[in-house]
Amino acid sequence: MNAQQFAQIVLFHRKKSGMSREACARLAGVGKTVLYDIEHGKSSVQLDTFMKVLNVLNIKLQFSSPLMAVFEFEQTASK
């Protein structure tokens, strides 16, 4: 997935939620310019900022790889 695909997902979810860019940014605690940047695929947005926006829009990230089962097992075993 690339920045443009993330942008399309965020824009789609924001519009379907009926939120303005300003309202979404305010709820996420970020500036509306940052939200504009995300929705236009700017790749230099900080991860923590991006995650705040995803949280407001109730978008969850899920990682998938052949090694995820090993990672999850090792995380559980180390606790």
Secondary structure, DSSP 8 states (H G I E B T S, - for coil): --HHHHHHHHHHHHHHHT--HHHHHHHHTS-HHHHHHHHTT-TTS-HHHHHHHHHHTT-------TTHHHHHHHHHHT-
